[in-house]
Amino acid sequence: MALDAKTKTLAQTMGVVVLMGGLAWASVPFYDWFCRVTGFGGVTGVSDVASADILDKTIKVRFDASRERGMPWEFKPVEREVELRIGETGLAFYEAYNPTDRVVAGRANYNVTPYEAGGFFIKIDCFCFTEQVLQPGERVQMPVTYYVDPVIVDDREGQYVHTITLSYTFHEIDLPENHAALAPEKTDDTTLN
């Protein structure tokens, strides 16, 4: 049984729509994976262990903090800049404060500039890997353990990098279920007569 021209065209159109939707859905995780593997766009590397090589050459690491519009926390690096040997493990702290009278959850996005240094900036441990929940009035210091991979000195573009900036932007997220159940319920002060 042959399909008529309208049915065939409709089937092809639906196929294109499904294909385009699938590609759009897959593009975000694929791009994220691509950036993590290549360091493209200032995405850092991740490691479970410190570098085995520590060079005599030093590099400056600057720390930057910002908040997405509407994020009620105060957020800043404890130190603005450090100088360490390439390959040496560094430890930096960022401070977050919740000045509100409600529980607020947040997650940090990060990047490294210049972008060509992203693949050489290796995080061992970071608060950005998990969601953060602060109680009303709570102030915390959140650590980042990192190093700059010694192969940067032999890289065609990386060898000219003398300062790396690690930037975090915190944005508010929904409370996790285990915290949302503990948060006080919002009450409506209006009464019906």
C-alpha positions as CSV (number, residue, x, y, z in Angstrom):
1,M,0.0,0.0,0.0
2,A,1.6,3.2,-1.1
3,L,1.5,6.3,1.0
4,D,0.0,9.4,-0.6
5,A,2.2,12.5,-0.9
6,K,0.6,14.4,2.0
7,T,1.1,11.5,4.4
8,K,4.7,11.0,3.2
9,T,5.5,14.7,3.7
10,L,3.9,14.7,7.1
11,A,6.0,11.7,8.2
12,Q,9.2,13.3,6.9
13,T,8.4,16.5,8.7
14,M,7.7,14.7,11.9
15,G,11.0,12.8,11.5
16,V,12.9,16.1,11.1
17,V,11.1,17.6,14.2
18,V,12.0,14.5,16.3
19,L,15.6,14.5,15.1
20,M,16.0,18.3,15.8
21,G,14.5,17.9,19.2
22,G,16.8,15.0,20.0
23,L,19.9,17.0,18.8
24,A,18.8,20.0,20.9
25,W,18.3,17.8,24.0
26,A,21.7,16.2,23.5
27,S,23.6,19.4,22.7
28,V,23.9,20.6,26.3
29,P,25.4,17.5,27.8
30,F,27.6,17.0,24.7
31,Y,28.9,20.6,24.9
32,D,29.5,20.2,28.7
33,W,31.5,17.0,28.0
34,F,33.5,18.6,25.2
35,C,34.4,21.6,27.4
36,R,35.5,19.4,30.3
37,V,37.7,17.2,28.1
38,T,39.3,20.1,26.1
39,G,39.2,22.9,28.6
40,F,37.4,24.9,26.0
41,G,35.6,27.9,27.4
42,G,37.6,28.0,30.6
43,V,36.3,24.7,32.0
44,T,38.8,23.2,34.4
45,G,40.1,19.7,34.6
46,V,39.3,17.4,37.6
47,S,41.6,15.0,39.4
48,D,41.5,12.9,42.5
49,V,45.2,13.3,43.3
50,A,47.8,16.1,43.4
51,S,50.4,16.6,40.8
52,A,53.5,14.5,41.0
53,D,55.7,17.2,39.5
54,I,56.3,20.6,41.1
55,L,58.2,23.1,39.1
56,D,60.3,26.1,40.2
57,K,58.3,28.4,37.9
58,T,55.4,30.2,39.6
59,I,52.0,31.4,38.4
60,K,49.5,33.8,39.9
61,V,46.0,32.6,40.6
62,R,43.3,35.2,41.1
63,F,39.9,34.4,42.6
64,D,36.6,36.1,41.6
65,A,33.1,35.8,42.9
66,S,29.7,37.0,41.7
67,R,26.0,36.2,42.2
68,E,23.2,35.7,39.7
69,R,20.6,38.4,39.9
70,G,18.2,37.6,42.7
71,M,20.6,35.4,44.6
72,P,20.3,36.7,48.2
73,W,23.7,35.5,49.5
74,E,26.8,37.5,50.0
75,F,29.7,35.7,48.3
76,K,33.4,36.5,48.1
77,P,36.8,34.9,48.0
78,V,38.7,35.0,51.3
79,E,41.9,35.9,49.4
80,R,41.9,37.7,46.0
81,E,45.2,36.3,44.7
82,V,48.0,33.8,45.5
83,E,51.2,32.9,43.8
84,L,52.3,29.3,43.8
85,R,54.7,27.0,42.0
86,I,53.3,25.2,39.0
87,G,52.2,21.8,40.1
88,E,52.0,22.7,43.7
89,T,48.6,22.0,45.4
90,G,46.8,25.2,46.4
91,L,43.9,25.7,48.8
92,A,41.6,28.6,48.5
93,F,38.5,29.5,50.4
94,Y,35.3,31.3,49.3
95,E,32.9,32.7,51.9
96,A,29.1,32.7,51.6
97,Y,26.6,34.3,53.9
98,N,22.9,34.0,54.0
99,P,21.5,37.3,55.4
100,T,17.9,36.3,54.9
101,D,15.4,34.7,57.3
102,R,14.9,31.6,55.1
103,V,16.9,28.6,54.1
104,V,18.5,29.2,50.7
105,A,20.1,26.6,48.4
106,G,22.7,27.5,45.7
107,R,25.0,26.0,43.2
108,A,28.1,27.6,41.7
109,N,29.1,27.7,38.1
110,Y,32.7,28.3,37.4
111,N,35.2,29.1,34.7
112,V,38.8,30.0,34.2
113,T,40.4,32.8,32.2
114,P,42.2,33.0,30.0
115,Y,40.3,30.2,28.3
116,E,43.4,28.5,27.1
117,A,44.4,27.8,30.7
118,G,41.2,26.0,31.6
119,G,42.5,22.6,30.7
120,F,45.6,23.1,32.8
121,F,43.8,24.3,36.0
122,I,43.0,21.1,37.8
123,K,40.5,20.9,40.7
124,I,41.0,18.1,43.2
125,D,38.0,19.2,45.4
126,C,35.5,22.0,45.1
127,F,32.3,23.2,46.6
128,C,31.0,23.7,43.1
129,F,30.6,19.9,42.7
130,T,27.6,19.9,45.1
131,E,24.7,22.1,46.0
132,Q,25.1,24.3,49.0
133,V,22.4,25.0,51.6
134,L,22.7,27.8,54.1
135,Q,20.4,28.3,57.0
136,P,19.2,31.9,57.9
137,G,22.2,33.9,59.1
138,E,24.7,31.1,58.4
139,R,28.2,32.0,57.2
140,V,30.5,29.3,55.7
141,Q,33.9,29.1,54.2
142,M,34.0,26.7,51.2
143,P,37.4,25.2,50.1
144,V,38.8,24.7,46.6
145,T,41.8,22.4,46.3
146,Y,43.6,22.8,43.0
147,Y,46.9,22.8,41.0
148,V,48.1,24.1,37.7
149,D,49.3,21.2,35.5
150,P,53.0,21.4,34.8
151,V,52.4,20.6,31.1
152,I,51.2,24.2,30.7
153,V,54.9,25.3,30.4
154,D,55.3,23.3,27.2
155,D,51.9,24.1,25.6
156,R,52.0,26.3,22.6
157,E,49.5,28.8,24.1
158,G,49.6,27.9,27.8
159,Q,53.3,28.8,28.1
160,Y,52.5,32.5,27.9
161,V,50.0,32.4,30.7
162,H,51.3,34.0,33.9
163,T,48.0,34.7,35.7
164,I,44.9,32.5,35.9
165,T,41.6,33.7,37.2
166,L,39.1,31.3,38.8
167,S,35.6,32.7,38.8
168,Y,32.5,31.4,40.5
169,T,28.9,32.6,40.0
170,F,26.4,31.4,42.6
171,H,22.7,31.0,41.6
172,E,19.7,30.0,43.7
173,I,18.3,26.6,43.2
174,D,15.3,24.8,44.6
175,L,15.8,23.3,48.1
176,P,16.7,19.6,48.0
177,E,13.9,17.4,49.2
178,N,15.5,16.6,52.5
179,H,15.8,20.3,53.3
180,A,12.5,21.4,51.7
181,A,10.7,19.2,54.2
182,L,12.4,21.0,57.1
183,A,11.8,24.5,55.8
184,P,9.0,26.4,57.4
185,E,5.9,26.5,55.3
186,K,4.9,29.8,53.9
187,T,1.7,31.0,55.4
188,D,-0.8,33.4,54.0
189,D,-1.5,36.2,56.4
190,T,-4.9,37.0,54.8
191,T,-8.0,35.6,56.3
192,L,-11.3,34.9,54.5
193,N,-14.4,36.5,56.1
